[in-house]
Amino acid sequence: MNGLPPPKPIMMKERVSMLFLEYGELDVLDGSFVLVDKTGIRTQIPVGSVACLLLQPGTRVSHAAVVLASRVGCLLVWVGEAGVRVYAAGQPGGARSDRLLYQAKLALDPTARLNVVRRMYKIRFGEDPPARRSIEQLRGIEGARVRATYQLLAAKYGIKWTRRNYNPDHWDLSDTPNKCLSAATSCLYGVCEAAILAAGYAPAIGFIHTGKPLSFVYDVADMFKFQTVVPIAFKIAAKETTDIERKVRLACRDAFREWKVLNDIIPFIDEVLAAGGLDIPKAHAEAVPVAIPEKEKTGDDGHRS
């Protein structure tokens, strides 16, 4: 990186959401990511414009690539083929103690937690939930509405639908619509987990879902599922019979790029947590600074000379 201008941070919401890599070595060449496959062909990856690199089986990562990813705030996530699993993730400026404590405090305060759940419900269904309902009661109402939504979308795309039914240990036993849904939601979980980590929160501290490593990921994904990946899954299930996982993944990838998914997800995370009604704690004075600090602003941004 010697002799090159310092990397300029790009707002997370302005970045390409995520990029899948496979069968190659991720390295650094001339200050930029490069993926080198077994034939020696190099594919350049713009530094700073990708929020998350999803490393599929067959990918190796050099030490220089990890250092560069940390500097530019690019999250590295090791995933299964087509992103159906997440095995590990880096922490590019994430895991900030002030954000984690704020999220934990909201989850442990019964009133704040209920307020967060009610805001999630409103975002998901476009209306306020019934008053004076507990979280358990809202879960029941939500479940009934979700089952009805599956039925409506299945009818719209001409799919025979019985119920959501899948077993990750016996993938082949699921029917085509459920396989498509599982593949699609896995893609959504991946990008939601990347957004949560990038924003400095913990995937495990959920509000509706609890007790799972990705509880908060499921909470966030549920707010977007029926507007994004479920229609994609049903559309493909209605007309495709082969290689459906790959087709779903590619369709989700294209939709995420068109939708600019992180442009919505991270602000929504802040919005639902703010509904808890607790003050956002300030970062501790001894907190580790961001990897690429922004220059001091003069107040003239946006002005023309």
LINDAGI-V452887 format. One record per residue. N is the residue number from 1. RES is the residue in one letter. SS is DSSP state (helix for helix, strand for strand, loop for the rest). PSI is psi as a letter, one per 20 degrees, with the letter a starting at -180 (none if undefined). D_CENTER is the distance of its C-alpha to the mean C-alpha in Angstrom with 2 decimals. Layout:
n/res/ss/psi/d_center
N/RES/SS/PSI/D_CENTER
N/RES/SS/PSI/D_CENTER
//
This chain:
n/res/ss/psi/d_center
1/M/loop/i/29.93
2/N/loop/p/33.51
3/G/loop/i/34.96
4/L/loop/q/31.69
5/P/loop/q/30.55
6/P/loop/q/27.98
7/P/loop/p/24.34
8/K/loop/p/23.28
9/P/loop/q/19.90
10/I/loop/p/17.86
11/M/loop/p/15.87
12/M/helix/h/12.11
13/K/helix/i/12.08
14/E/helix/i/14.71
15/R/loop/q/13.14
16/V/strand/p/12.32
17/S/loop/g/8.62
18/M/loop/r/9.07
19/L/strand/p/12.30
20/F/strand/p/13.54
21/L/strand/q/16.72
22/E/loop/q/19.41
23/Y/loop/m/23.08
24/G/strand/r/23.80
25/E/strand/p/24.03
26/L/strand/o/21.72
27/D/strand/a/24.22
28/V/strand/p/25.27
29/L/strand/p/28.04
30/D/loop/k/29.53
31/G/loop/j/26.73
32/S/strand/q/24.01
33/F/strand/q/21.72
34/V/strand/p/23.54
35/L/strand/p/22.96
36/V/strand/o/26.37
37/D/loop/a/27.00
38/K/loop/i/30.06
39/T/loop/i/32.29
40/G/loop/i/31.64
41/I/loop/p/29.83
42/R/strand/p/27.58
43/T/strand/o/24.51
44/Q/strand/q/23.66
45/I/strand/o/20.12
46/P/loop/p/20.28
47/V/loop/p/19.70
48/G/loop/i/17.56
49/S/loop/i/16.18
50/V/strand/p/13.18
51/A/loop/h/10.20
52/C/strand/p/9.23
53/L/strand/p/11.82
54/L/strand/o/11.31
55/L/strand/o/14.78
56/Q/loop/r/16.29
57/P/loop/q/19.71
58/G/loop/j/22.52
59/T/strand/p/20.83
60/R/strand/q/22.53
61/V/strand/p/21.63
62/S/loop/r/24.43
63/H/helix/g/24.89
64/A/helix/h/25.11
65/A/helix/h/21.70
66/V/helix/g/20.14
67/V/helix/g/22.25
68/L/helix/g/21.28
69/A/helix/h/17.51
70/S/helix/h/18.20
71/R/helix/h/20.45
72/V/helix/j/18.26
73/G/loop/k/15.05
74/C/loop/p/13.26
75/L/strand/p/10.97
76/L/strand/p/12.50
77/V/strand/p/10.99
78/W/strand/o/13.68
79/V/strand/r/12.88
80/G/loop/r/15.37
81/E/helix/p/16.75
82/A/helix/j/14.59
83/G/helix/j/11.47
84/V/loop/i/12.86
85/R/loop/q/12.72
86/V/strand/o/11.17
87/Y/strand/h/14.35
88/A/strand/r/13.87
89/A/strand/q/12.11
90/G/loop/a/13.91
91/Q/loop/m/14.02
92/P/loop/n/14.57
93/G/loop/j/16.01
94/G/loop/a/13.70
95/A/loop/k/15.27
96/R/loop/p/17.64
97/S/helix/h/20.23
98/D/helix/h/20.70
99/R/helix/g/17.14
100/L/helix/g/17.24
101/L/helix/h/20.70
102/Y/helix/g/19.81
103/Q/helix/g/17.05
104/A/helix/h/19.53
105/K/helix/g/22.36
106/L/helix/g/20.72
107/A/helix/h/20.01
108/L/helix/i/23.62
109/D/loop/o/25.36
110/P/helix/g/26.15
111/T/helix/g/26.64
112/A/helix/g/23.58
113/R/helix/g/21.39
114/L/helix/h/23.06
115/N/helix/g/22.54
116/V/helix/g/18.76
117/V/helix/g/18.83
118/R/helix/h/21.16
119/R/helix/h/19.00
120/M/helix/g/16.06
121/Y/helix/g/18.78
122/K/helix/g/20.08
123/I/helix/h/16.90
124/R/helix/g/16.41
125/F/helix/i/20.09
126/G/loop/j/21.38
127/E/loop/q/24.08
128/D/loop/q/24.96
129/P/loop/r/25.21
130/P/loop/q/28.78
131/A/loop/q/30.34
132/R/loop/l/31.41
133/R/loop/q/29.04
134/S/loop/r/27.60
135/I/helix/h/24.06
136/E/helix/h/25.55
137/Q/helix/h/27.24
138/L/helix/h/24.17
139/R/helix/g/22.42
140/G/helix/g/25.43
141/I/helix/g/25.43
142/E/helix/g/21.75
143/G/helix/g/22.43
144/A/helix/g/25.37
145/R/helix/h/23.62
146/V/helix/g/20.78
147/R/helix/h/23.53
148/A/helix/h/25.39
149/T/helix/h/22.48
150/Y/helix/g/22.09
151/Q/helix/g/25.84
152/L/helix/g/25.89
153/L/helix/h/23.31
154/A/helix/g/25.06
155/A/helix/h/28.34
156/K/helix/h/27.11
157/Y/loop/j/26.26
158/G/loop/k/29.30
159/I/loop/p/27.72
160/K/loop/o/29.55
161/W/loop/p/27.31
162/T/loop/f/28.35
163/R/loop/r/25.42
164/R/loop/o/22.02
165/N/loop/o/23.23
166/Y/loop/q/21.77
167/N/loop/o/22.47
168/P/loop/h/20.24
169/D/loop/i/23.52
170/H/loop/m/25.31
171/W/helix/g/23.03
172/D/helix/i/26.08
173/L/helix/i/27.45
174/S/loop/q/24.88
175/D/loop/r/25.92
176/T/helix/g/24.36
177/P/helix/g/22.46
178/N/helix/h/20.88
179/K/helix/g/20.04
180/C/helix/g/18.40
181/L/helix/g/16.41
182/S/helix/g/15.33
183/A/helix/g/14.34
184/A/helix/g/12.43
185/T/helix/h/10.54
186/S/helix/g/9.80
187/C/helix/g/8.19
188/L/helix/g/6.09
189/Y/helix/g/5.54
190/G/helix/g/4.85
191/V/helix/h/2.39
192/C/helix/g/1.66
193/E/helix/g/3.99
194/A/helix/g/4.33
195/A/helix/g/4.52
196/I/helix/g/6.53
197/L/helix/g/8.41
198/A/helix/h/9.10
199/A/helix/i/10.41
200/G/loop/j/12.52
201/Y/loop/r/11.85
202/A/loop/p/12.18
203/P/loop/h/9.96
204/A/loop/i/13.42
205/I/loop/n/14.92
206/G/loop/r/14.40
207/F/loop/g/16.73
208/I/loop/g/17.19
209/H/loop/q/16.09
210/T/loop/q/17.84
211/G/loop/j/19.11
212/K/loop/q/16.28
213/P/loop/h/14.27
214/L/loop/k/10.96
215/S/helix/g/12.65
216/F/helix/h/10.52
217/V/helix/g/7.34
218/Y/helix/h/9.88
219/D/helix/g/11.17
220/V/helix/g/8.33
221/A/helix/h/7.64
222/D/helix/h/11.42
223/M/helix/h/11.85
224/F/helix/i/10.64
225/K/helix/g/11.63
226/F/helix/i/15.24
227/Q/helix/i/14.98
228/T/loop/e/12.82
229/V/helix/h/12.59
230/V/helix/g/15.59
231/P/helix/h/18.05
232/I/helix/g/17.01
233/A/helix/g/17.61
234/F/helix/h/20.89
235/K/helix/g/22.06
236/I/helix/h/21.87
237/A/helix/h/23.34
238/A/helix/h/26.20
239/K/helix/i/27.39
240/E/loop/q/26.24
241/T/loop/i/27.59
242/T/loop/q/26.87
243/D/loop/l/23.94
244/I/helix/h/21.66
245/E/helix/g/18.60
246/R/helix/g/18.74
247/K/helix/h/19.48
248/V/helix/g/16.55
249/R/helix/g/14.15
250/L/helix/h/15.99
251/A/helix/g/16.04
252/C/helix/g/12.30
253/R/helix/g/12.07
254/D/helix/h/14.82
255/A/helix/g/13.49
256/F/helix/h/10.24
257/R/helix/g/12.78
258/E/helix/h/15.18
259/W/helix/h/12.97
260/K/loop/m/11.57
261/V/helix/g/8.25
262/L/helix/i/7.54
263/N/helix/h/11.11
264/D/helix/g/10.52
265/I/helix/g/7.48
266/I/helix/g/8.90
267/P/helix/h/12.40
268/F/helix/h/11.81
269/I/helix/g/10.77
270/D/helix/h/14.00
271/E/helix/g/15.90
272/V/helix/h/15.51
273/L/helix/h/16.34
274/A/helix/h/19.22
275/A/loop/i/20.58
276/G/loop/h/21.55
277/G/loop/j/24.40
278/L/loop/q/24.44
279/D/loop/q/24.97
280/I/loop/p/22.26
281/P/loop/q/23.88
282/K/loop/q/24.72
283/A/loop/q/23.76
284/H/loop/q/26.56
285/A/loop/h/29.16
286/E/loop/j/28.75
287/A/loop/q/24.98
288/V/loop/p/23.90
289/P/loop/r/23.45
290/V/loop/q/20.58
291/A/loop/g/20.95
292/I/loop/n/22.10
293/P/loop/q/23.87
294/E/loop/q/24.41
295/K/loop/q/28.07
296/E/loop/p/30.03
297/K/loop/q/30.12
298/T/loop/i/33.55
299/G/loop/i/32.84
300/D/loop/j/33.88
301/D/loop/p/30.50
302/G/loop/i/30.74
303/H/loop/q/34.54
304/R/loop/q/36.63
305/S/loop/none/39.79
//
